[in-house]
């Protein structure tokens, strides 16, 4: 029993360290998601078709965002371990790798959305009972998506900087930059969506313009802060002196990055496919899920941030060759995440019937949204466990394992289950959603086994420190 307690409950120093890493990430993500909620509410005040069009466009953009995340995640594994080993040159090399891969992905993303954007939106508009509403949803979604393309490059570069800052323990600057951006976004939404202060009422186009402008503001804050003070942020000193990455390190990062990039791409496509399958039950379901996703994302910040903390804290211990401490901290983070998810799940349950009432939509959409939120809240501890397990496995460079754990589960279990329930049964959408989410129990059992076996415990930068300069 003392041994089990030792692995589940950490010392005060551990919790101080976790709070130092997690608190800024939670604040940053919570504010961002809260503004997304307000953004969603503002667009929702314009009309249901406008809200649904923006929701579909954001689902597509979500695929791009996660591809960026996946592309830089491989470099982040090395970055966290280089930081733990005190190798600034190694961290700089991982940063340059992120910039290069992100620029390539932006070019690919722009090509896909420019040539196939409208066709991708049409995939979600299979309900033929109201062709006028479907046509309007397509028009608004296309307007929003076209403008959002401008913000893809600043988002990618900001992600590269923010990831490197967090890996080195500098979590405050990304938080402050994000706060600045969301304030600008919120003010821009108020002015441009509804036409205040002499501005024309641009509706969904105004929401997109405000979001894109806020992306540039966020990037500017980080660039000015980082490159103005090289003493506070030494890893960025001469970071742009060259864009070359040592061949051995680039090869090692690529071997770890590709499974993660593929994982995030296919996982996000899996989420988009699930949304498309759910949309077969009508446009009301699309609107209901839009509200639900926006609300639950506000509460997801706890376990999402705990996952980031696991990657940073455990990765630094692995880089310092303290494997036993890495194992202990992994279980401490998991147990803390579970406790926090129980609390946030209860809070989410309380919020379920309240927030959808604020939206300017019909009662059917509000009722569906409330039900989706309640269902999601019930399974939040499962999401917290599996999310932390994913990042712990990733911290040791087990990217192929995480690919199978995350993407394999999504396409092997969730998508087929949802497809069978949608096409082969007459179950109500809430019943379908509950059964699909319940499948996460399988993922948690798998995650427990993999973390317990310790296959992720390895230092992947030990032999790269000499080649990073």
C-alpha angles and dihedrals in degrees: 000000000000088000092052091046090049091056096044101042121048133203124266091259090059093053091047089053092048092048090050091054101034103039097067091044091050092047092048095046094041093052091046092050092044090055088047086056091050090045089052091048092051093051088044089058089062094056147298095262091052091050093048093048092052090046092055092046090050090050088058093045088050088065090056093046092053092046087057090048092049093047094054095038094079091053089045091060089058092040093057092047092045088051090051089052092048093241107146094175090057091051090050091052092051089050092053090049090054092052093051096048093044093054089052092050092049090055091050093045093050091051093051096047096042094052102030106022098109093044090052091051091050090061088072095049102072095127104107096181091093111027092172092057090046091052092049092048090052092050095050093043091052092049092052096044094050093057094042090062089075091064096053097091098047089047091053095048092045090051090054093052095042093049092052092046092053093047089058093047095258099128099143099073096054087049094052092045090050092049090052091049096050092049089053090045093051093048091046091051092051093050101038104035096051101024103245127167093026095307119133115252101255100174113194091001089058091052091052094047091051092050094049092048090051090054090059091046092052092050092047093052092052095044094050094045097046099044096038094061113038091169093062093043105031096163089068093053106120088353089140094042087102137358094214121115122201107265097234092049093045090052092049093048092047092052089055096037100052096064089046093047090047090045095052092043094050093039092053090045086051090054089047090050091051090052089050091050091049090049089064086078091065145283090281088065090052091053092043093052090047091058093041095050092049092051098044091047087063090060096036090073091089100061093031089056092045088056090054089048090052091053093049102039098039092041092054091050090051090049089052090051093240096135098165092053090048090055093048093048091049091059092042090056092047093051092046091049091052092051092048092047091055089056096043090046090058092047090049090051090054092049093048099090095034111055098048088059089070093063121097096233139102127288094252092060092045092050093048091048092052091050093049091051093050092049092049092049091057092059099041095107089056091052091048093052096046093045093053091044090053093053093044091054089046094050090069094049097256091143097150089053091049089049091057092040095052111021095030090055093047096051097029098049116003101047096042090046092051092046093051093046092048098044102031105037139050093222116143116257092251091055091049091049092050094051093047092051092046087064088074088082088075090053092051092052089051092047092051092052094048095047092045093051089057096221088146095061105109140114107234098179100054092097094035099059093085093047096048096078 
